């Protein structure tokens, strides 16, 4: 039997962008299924709509062409790659445990049914976890773990 629960599709993530599809990373744009633009209001991914396809694609194309015209060649240094085999498995396990716990807490405190007190509680939990993860993360370089850390860190904002 497959349990049926309220879906939290509106909280499924996406890369945060501005109205032109720009991300926090220089010269990187995101539109469509990967983006979280906010064009449809708070707490909705909805980045696969006609509005996204027409408006965001045009904005991102225009701005990226301006970026190309006004920027010099890429001169940013590329950091050395650390193999996943170099990762401390215990630290990765701790981070994943925090991530699993946070998902449950988000559903309880910030899901479809929520209160102001619950949102304040979850904010405090997120800030506490962020401090813990800064200690745990150390020098781990594992894309999935770092992605989870980045998501947890950005939730404070």
C-alpha positions in Angstrom: 0.0 0.0 0.0 1.3 3.4 -0.9 0.5 6.1 1.7 -1.2 9.3 0.4 0.0 12.5 2.0 -0.3 16.2 1.2 2.3 17.0 -1.5 4.7 19.8 -0.9 5.4 20.5 -4.5 5.6 24.2 -3.9 8.7 23.6 -1.7 10.6 21.3 -4.0 13.4 23.8 -4.6 14.9 25.3 -7.7 17.8 27.7 -8.3 16.9 31.1 -7.0 17.1 33.8 -9.7 16.3 37.4 -10.3 13.7 38.5 -12.9 16.4 38.1 -15.6 17.3 34.5 -14.7 20.6 35.5 -13.1 21.8 33.3 -10.3 24.2 34.2 -7.5 27.1 32.8 -9.6 28.6 35.2 -12.0 27.6 34.5 -15.7 25.2 31.7 -14.7 21.6 31.9 -15.7 18.7 29.5 -14.8 15.3 29.3 -16.3 12.5 26.7 -16.7 12.4 23.5 -14.6 15.6 24.2 -12.7 14.7 27.7 -11.7 12.8 29.2 -8.8 12.0 32.7 -10.0 9.1 33.7 -7.8 7.0 34.9 -10.8 4.0 33.0 -9.4 4.3 34.3 -5.8 5.7 32.9 -2.6 6.1 29.2 -1.9 5.7 28.0 -5.5 8.2 26.5 -7.9 6.0 26.8 -11.0 8.9 27.5 -13.2 7.7 25.3 -16.1 4.8 27.5 -17.1 4.2 29.5 -20.3 5.1 32.7 -18.4 8.5 31.1 -17.6 9.1 30.0 -21.2 8.3 33.3 -22.7 9.3 36.0 -20.2 12.3 34.4 -18.5 13.8 33.0 -21.7 13.7 36.4 -23.3 15.0 38.2 -20.2 17.8 35.7 -19.7 18.8 35.8 -23.4 18.9 39.6 -23.5 20.9 39.9 -20.2 23.3 37.1 -21.1 24.1 38.8 -24.4 24.8 42.0 -22.6 27.1 40.1 -20.2 29.0 38.6 -23.1 29.4 42.0 -24.8 30.6 43.8 -21.7 32.8 41.1 -20.0 36.3 40.0 -20.8 37.4 36.4 -21.1 36.9 34.1 -18.1 39.8 34.7 -15.8 38.4 33.3 -12.6 40.7 30.5 -11.2 39.2 27.0 -11.2 39.7 25.4 -7.8 41.3 22.0 -7.6 39.0 19.0 -7.7 38.8 16.8 -4.6 37.7 13.3 -5.3 34.7 11.9 -3.4 37.0 9.2 -2.1 38.7 11.9 0.0 35.5 12.7 1.9 35.1 11.8 5.5 32.1 9.5 5.6 31.2 10.2 9.2 30.9 13.9 8.4 28.8 13.2 5.3 26.5 11.0 7.4 26.0 13.7 10.0 25.1 16.3 7.4 22.6 13.9 5.8 21.1 13.2 9.2 20.5 16.9 9.7 19.0 17.2 6.3 16.6 14.3 6.9 15.5 15.8 10.2 15.0 19.2 8.7 12.8 17.9 6.0 10.4 16.5 8.6 10.5 19.7 10.7 9.8 21.8 7.6 6.7 19.6 6.9 5.6 20.0 10.5 6.2 23.7 11.0 6.2 25.3 7.5 4.0 23.0 5.5 0.5 23.6 4.1 -0.9 24.2 7.6 1.4 26.6 9.5 1.4 29.3 12.2 3.5 32.3 12.9 4.9 30.6 16.0 5.7 27.5 14.0 7.5 29.5 11.4 9.5 31.3 14.1 10.4 27.9 15.6 11.6 26.5 12.3 13.7 29.6 11.7 15.5 29.0 15.0 16.0 25.4 14.1 17.5 26.3 10.7 19.8 28.8 12.2 21.0 26.3 14.9 21.6 23.7 12.1 23.5 26.2 10.0 25.9 26.8 12.9 26.3 23.0 13.4 26.9 22.4 9.7 29.6 25.0 9.5 31.5 23.0 12.1 30.8 19.6 10.5 31.4 20.6 6.9 35.1 21.2 7.4 36.8 20.6 4.1 34.4 18.1 2.6 34.1 18.3 -1.2 31.2 16.1 -2.2 28.6 17.7 -4.6 25.5 16.2 -3.0 26.6 17.0 0.5 27.6 20.5 -0.4 24.3 21.0 -2.3 22.4 20.0 0.9 24.6 22.4 2.9 23.9 25.2 0.5 20.2 24.6 0.6 20.2 24.5 4.4 22.3 27.7 4.6 20.1 29.6 2.1 17.0 28.7 4.0 18.0 31.2 6.7 17.7 34.0 4.1 
